[in-house]
Amino acid sequence: MKKTSSEAILNEELKTFDWNDVDTYPSFSSCDSLNSKDEKKQCFEYTLSSHILKYLQAEIIIVTQDVNDTIGLHFKVSETGVLTLAETKIDSLTVKEIPNIQELIKISLDSLPEVFPGIKRGQQVKTEFRLPIIISVE
């Protein structure tokens, strides 16, 4: 019989689930009426990306050359529904033109509606996912 330290068990438990590994995706209340798992996922991603884009559009961003970039955002949602931006993949031209882009995205998350965490086997769990967002500033 193999002994497993309590720390190893805890680390296993704390592993973050990916989208495919949860029974219910993280969600916003606006997505509650949808039935299928795919529809709920699309609703969550759409709500999140449109919220970020609306916030960015409300900011006055002045660029010296047009910016058309798909940025990659890596999010984590805690088991209590706290959404954090874990990582960004942003083209160097976009960063040069909009130096505070990452900060703006982080600030936009402060006004998000409540996020409900993902669920696995009846338990609220940590999840993480990637979301591409198209930035276009002229």
Secondary structure as UniProt FT lines:
FT   HELIX           6..14
FT   STRAND          17..18
FT   HELIX           19..21
FT   HELIX           29..31
FT   TURN            32..33
FT   HELIX           37..58
FT   STRAND          67..77
FT   TURN            79..80
FT   STRAND          83..89
FT   HELIX           92..97
FT   TURN            99..100
FT   HELIX           101..109
FT   TURN            110..111
FT   STRAND          118..120
FT   TURN            121..122
FT   STRAND          123..125
FT   STRAND          127..137
//
